[in-house]
Amino acid sequence: MPTREFISRRVLYLMMLEYSLRHNDHVNQYIINGEGPTCLRNHMRIANEHLPVPYTTAEMNRIMEIITMTLRLTILVREIHAPTCLQLANLITELIQAAEAAE
């Protein structure tokens, strides 16, 4: 089971990513060819820079894979037609609330 510090790091990263998604520029807001929005890596980099202990490049690549897969599944299940960065921010809000409730 993950330690409380690890869970807190994930929650902090999600909070930083959500902020970046809502307040930074978007190069492309929609998924193209089944991949994440082209601006997503920049949002992730900005969020990572605000962590006391940033994720490694390998960890960031894994997070990108998870986010891209989550976006694909979410779009299929919820039939999302709004910009994916905004939808991702809304989804992250739900994840933060669930993670905080679990702590």
Buried (B, 14 or more C-beta within 10 A) or exposed (E): EEEEEEBBBBBBBBBBBBBBBBEEEBEBBEBEEEEBBBBBBBBBEBBBEBEEEBBEEEEBEEBBEEBBEBBBEBBEEEEBEEBBBBBBBBBBBEBBEEBEEEE
